[in-house]
Amino acid sequence: MRCLILYYSMTGQAEKAATQAARAAVEAGWDATLCRIGMSDPADALARPMNIAASKKWTQGAQKGIMVPIAFDPPDAPDARYDAVLLFSNTWGDNPSVPIRSFLESDQAKALFAGTPVGVYIVCRRLWQNNLRIVRELVEQAGGHVLAGEAFMHPGGQWGSLIQTITYLYRTDSGRTHFLGFPLPRYGLSDEAMARIPGFTGALLAPAATNQEGKA
Ligand SMILES: Cc1cc2nc3c(=O)[nH]c(=O)nc-3n(C[C@H](O)[C@H](O)[C@H](O)COP(=O)(O)O)c2cc1C
């Protein structure tokens, strides 16, 4: 049984989560291929420290559903056939990130998803519902079948995680510890979110394996 684990990652959170899911898939007896989606035009690449113009461009771009040229690493990973796909979707402006949407609306997604079970991991500071709804729609439009989707978030409430994330994107260090004297949650996926990844991955892959055995 083979699964493809697809992610884009600007600040390393989806990459960390995808790597954890790959470990869990291998432990469940699957052959797991990790594949990174990147922007293929260097002019599109996002990096810290972001400036206001870039932050606005990509947040609004995600909300408008813009698409950019993308590339895969390893390049030929999406060309093979898989028994399941695990897709990590970062939230930008309440939507899937631009590279993830660009992939979901590509011909490559149609070829990859045709009849394939898909598990969705929303990686975000806090806003996950709209991202998951759109990813579900686009996966189904591309011919895939969403088995389940779950949110994996940063620690802290709405305000703490918002202030931490915004300031983190504008800096190059590991983030502020305080804002106006109030302690801030650290930047990145919470321990609780990371701890849920193996269980969610195992639960996703178990029925996918049973379905394929049934077809065999
Ligand atoms: C341009 C941009 C816009 C973002 N907008 C949102 C948002 O609207 N809601 C949210 O919860 N997180 C938002 N985030 C935070 C990311 O979803 C979060 O930092 C995630 O962990 C990033 O994943 P990555 O490290 O794999 O890039 C945004 C991040 C970026 C870079």
The ligand as an SDF file (V2000), in Angstrom:
LIG
                    3D

 31 33  0  0  0  0  0  0  0  0999 V2000
    0.2460   35.0160    4.2690 C   0  0  0  0  0  0  0  0  0  0  0  0
   -0.2670   34.2730    5.4820 C   0  0  0  0  0  0  0  0  0  0  0  0
   -1.6020   34.4400    5.8840 C   0  0  0  0  0  0  0  0  0  0  0  0
   -2.1000   33.7360    6.9940 C   0  0  0  0  0  0  0  0  0  0  0  0
   -3.4260   33.8790    7.3380 N   0  0  0  0  0  0  0  0  0  0  0  0
   -3.9370   33.1280    8.3510 C   0  0  0  0  0  0  0  0  0  0  0  0
   -5.3330   33.1820    8.7010 C   0  0  0  0  0  0  0  0  0  0  0  0
   -6.1170   33.9130    8.0780 O   0  0  0  0  0  0  0  0  0  0  0  0
   -5.7880   32.4060    9.7160 N   0  0  0  0  0  0  0  0  0  0  0  0
   -4.9510   31.5780   10.4210 C   0  0  0  0  0  0  0  0  0  0  0  0
   -5.4250   30.8850   11.3300 O   0  0  0  0  0  0  0  0  0  0  0  0
   -3.6230   31.5110   10.1260 N   0  0  0  0  0  0  0  0  0  0  0  0
   -3.1040   32.2590    9.1170 C   0  0  0  0  0  0  0  0  0  0  0  0
   -1.7640   32.1850    8.8230 N   0  0  0  0  0  0  0  0  0  0  0  0
   -0.9100   31.3650    9.6920 C   0  0  0  0  0  0  0  0  0  0  0  0
   -0.5660   29.9910    9.1140 C   0  0  0  0  0  0  0  0  0  0  0  0
   -1.7110   29.2320    8.7710 O   0  0  0  0  0  0  0  0  0  0  0  0
    0.2220   29.2100   10.1320 C   0  0  0  0  0  0  0  0  0  0  0  0
    1.3060   30.0040   10.5280 O   0  0  0  0  0  0  0  0  0  0  0  0
    0.6970   27.8600    9.6340 C   0  0  0  0  0  0  0  0  0  0  0  0
    1.2250   27.1240   10.7170 O   0  0  0  0  0  0  0  0  0  0  0  0
    1.7790   28.0210    8.5750 C   0  0  0  0  0  0  0  0  0  0  0  0
    2.1630   26.7550    8.0850 O   0  0  0  0  0  0  0  0  0  0  0  0
    3.6620   26.5480    7.5280 P   0  0  0  0  0  0  0  0  0  0  0  0
    4.6010   26.7690    8.6710 O   0  0  0  0  0  0  0  0  0  0  0  0
    3.7000   25.1420    7.0520 O   0  0  0  0  0  0  0  0  0  0  0  0
    3.9050   27.5400    6.4450 O   0  0  0  0  0  0  0  0  0  0  0  0
   -1.2350   32.8800    7.7340 C   0  0  0  0  0  0  0  0  0  0  0  0
    0.1050   32.7380    7.3340 C   0  0  0  0  0  0  0  0  0  0  0  0
    0.5810   33.4110    6.2330 C   0  0  0  0  0  0  0  0  0  0  0  0
    2.0270   33.2240    5.8160 C   0  0  0  0  0  0  0  0  0  0  0  0
  1  2  1  0
  2  3  1  0
  2 30  2  0
  3  4  2  0
  4  5  1  0
  4 28  1  0
  5  6  2  0
  6  7  1  0
  6 13  1  0
  7  8  2  0
  7  9  1  0
  9 10  1  0
 10 11  2  0
 10 12  1  0
 12 13  2  0
 13 14  1  0
 14 15  1  0
 14 28  1  0
 15 16  1  0
 16 17  1  0
 16 18  1  0
 18 19  1  0
 18 20  1  0
 20 21  1  0
 20 22  1  0
 22 23  1  0
 23 24  1  0
 24 25  2  0
 24 26  1  0
 24 27  1  0
 28 29  2  0
 29 30  1  0
 30 31  1  0
M  END
$$$$
